[in-house]
Amino acid sequence: MSKEYKAIISIVDNNLTDTVLEKIEEEHGITSSTVILARGRSDKDGGFFGFKVEPERECVITLVNEESLKQVIETIETYGELKEPGQGIVFSLSLEHVGGLLPSNMN
């Protein structure tokens, strides 16, 4: 049963996290995700008066049915502005085991 689920990990600008969460709820009915505060670092990050700027990001972890994986990733890419260089990343992982209560939209 667990192998039917995928974890989507997305790293987005913290100003876009709420929009991403609202859109995946509106478009796919996903109401549960975990958000973790993160810092981003890349060669695209600029400096300011000699100080390195590390953009604030949030890591959003969302479990989805395998059948909705591609559409949810496309929504995250669009509203997280991930097609722009240096904005973040989204990827999926296969799950070997899922424990705990799963949201009703995952059954």
N, C-alpha and C positions, 0 to 999 in steps of 0.2 A: 504494500500500500504506500509506503513512504517514497518509493521510487517514482511515483506519479507526480510528486511535488518537486519544484525547483525553488532555489533561493535566488532572488535578484538582489544584488548588492549594487547600490548606486552611490556615488560620491558627487554631491551637488553643492553649489554655492548656497550658503545658509539663507540667503534672501529668497531663494527659489523653492526651498523645501516644502513650505506650506502649499504652494501652487501645485507642485508635483503630487503631493498627497491628496489634495482636493480633486485633481484630474484623474488619478487612478481610482478614486472612489466613484466619481461621476461616470466615468467611461467603462469601468470594469467591476464595480461593486466591491472593491477591496477596501475594507475599513480598518485593517490592522497592519501596522508596520512598526518597526523599531527604529528610532532615530538616535544616533550617537554623534556627539560633537566631535569634530575632527579638525586638523589643520592640513592645508595643502601645501605642496612644495613641488616646483618644477622649474625647468630652465626658462620658462615663459614669465615667471614672476619678476616683477620689476622691483626697483629699490626706491627709497625716498630719503633724501639727504644722507646717503651712506648707510641706511638701515635696510635690511632685507625685509620685504613684505611677504608675509605668509598668509594667504587668503583663508578666511574662515569657511569651513566646509561642514557639511553634515553627511554622515553615512546613513543611508536608509536601507534597511533590510526588510524585504517583503517576500513572503512565501506565496507561491501561486501554483495552480494546476498546470501541468505541462502543456495542455491545450491552449492556455491563454498567455503563455510565456512571451511569444514574439510581439503580440499586440501591446502588452504591458510595457515591455522594453521600449517599443516605439513611442509610447506616450511619455515615458520618463525622458527619453532622448529629446523629444520635442519641447516639453515644458521645463526641463532642466537645462535647456540650451546646450546640450552636450555635443552637438555637431560643430560648435565653435571651439577652436583650439584653446587648450588650457582651462576649459570650463569644468571638467570632471570626467567621470567614466561610469559606465554601467556594464555589468556582466552577470552571468548566471552560473550557478553551481548545482550539480546534481546532489541530491540528499540521500544518504544511505539509511538514515533513521530519523524520524520525527517523533518527539514525545510531547506530552502535554495535550491540552485542549486545542483543537484546530477550529478556526472560525467556520461558521456554517457555510460561507461561500466557497469553501475549499472541499466540501464533500462531494 
